[in-house]
């Protein structure tokens, strides 16, 4: 209350990596200020075959393409983490999609 003419935007994004996974968003926005504007948006995307095909046609392996797509998807989250954590997380994701095996 009292935040006159304020604006709030909430964004929920999901990336589905396999055929079994699902994503749900349950927004709850509450405002006690009548002049405030609140927006909620949600997007859910699959790890698309078209994106994988495009990257593969440019010489990028499927495993590396999946890793790049996931790292791009979480890039905003990575910006807020300490450098050491980011490097470890990147390695884990790359390993997850390496030829050793993984999801996707």
C-alpha positions in Angstrom: 0.0 0.0 0.0 1.3 3.4 -0.9 3.4 2.4 -3.9 1.3 4.6 -6.2 1.5 4.0 -10.0 4.1 1.3 -9.4 4.6 -1.6 -11.8 5.6 -5.2 -11.0 6.4 -7.9 -13.6 6.8 -11.5 -12.7 8.2 -13.9 -15.3 8.3 -17.7 -15.0 10.1 -19.7 -17.7 10.5 -23.4 -18.0 12.5 -25.7 -20.3 11.4 -29.2 -20.8 14.2 -31.6 -21.6 12.3 -34.9 -22.2 8.9 -36.3 -23.1 7.9 -37.1 -19.5 8.5 -33.8 -17.8 5.8 -31.2 -17.2 5.9 -27.6 -15.9 3.2 -25.8 -13.9 3.1 -22.2 -12.8 0.7 -21.0 -10.1 0.9 -17.2 -10.0 -0.3 -15.3 -7.0 -0.2 -11.6 -7.3 -1.6 -9.4 -4.6 -1.7 -5.6 -4.5 -3.1 -3.3 -1.9 -2.6 -0.2 -4.2 -5.3 0.4 -6.7 -3.0 2.4 -9.1 -0.4 -0.3 -9.2 0.0 -2.5 -12.3 1.0 -6.2 -11.9 1.9 -8.4 -14.8 2.6 -12.2 -14.8 3.8 -14.1 -17.8 4.9 -17.7 -18.2 6.5 -19.6 -21.0 7.3 -23.3 -21.3 9.4 -24.6 -24.1 10.7 -28.0 -25.2 14.2 -28.7 -26.2 13.3 -28.4 -29.8 14.4 -30.8 -32.5 14.6 -27.8 -34.9 17.1 -26.0 -32.7 19.2 -29.2 -32.4 19.0 -29.8 -36.1 20.1 -26.2 -36.9 23.1 -26.4 -34.5 24.0 -29.8 -35.8 24.0 -28.5 -39.4 26.6 -25.9 -38.2 28.9 -28.7 -36.9 27.8 -28.7 -33.3 27.2 -32.2 -31.8 23.8 -32.9 -30.3 25.3 -33.2 -26.8 27.1 -29.8 -27.1 24.0 -28.2 -28.6 21.8 -29.4 -25.6 24.4 -28.1 -23.2 24.6 -24.7 -25.0 20.8 -24.4 -25.0 20.5 -25.2 -21.3 23.3 -22.8 -20.4 21.7 -20.1 -22.5 18.4 -20.7 -20.8 19.9 -20.3 -17.3 22.3 -17.5 -18.2 20.5 -14.8 -16.1 20.6 -17.0 -13.0 24.3 -17.6 -13.6 25.0 -13.9 -13.6 24.0 -13.6 -10.0 26.3 -16.5 -8.8 29.9 -16.3 -7.7 32.4 -17.1 -10.6 33.5 -20.4 -8.9 30.0 -21.7 -8.7 29.3 -20.8 -12.3 32.3 -22.7 -13.6 31.3 -25.8 -11.6 27.7 -25.6 -12.7 28.8 -25.2 -16.4 31.0 -28.3 -16.1 28.2 -30.3 -14.5 25.8 -29.4 -17.3 28.4 -30.1 -20.0 29.1 -33.5 -18.3 25.4 -34.3 -18.1 25.1 -33.9 -21.8 28.4 -35.5 -22.8 28.6 -38.7 -24.7 28.9 -40.5 -21.4 25.2 -40.2 -21.1 22.6 -37.8 -19.8 19.1 -36.6 -20.1 17.3 -35.0 -23.0 
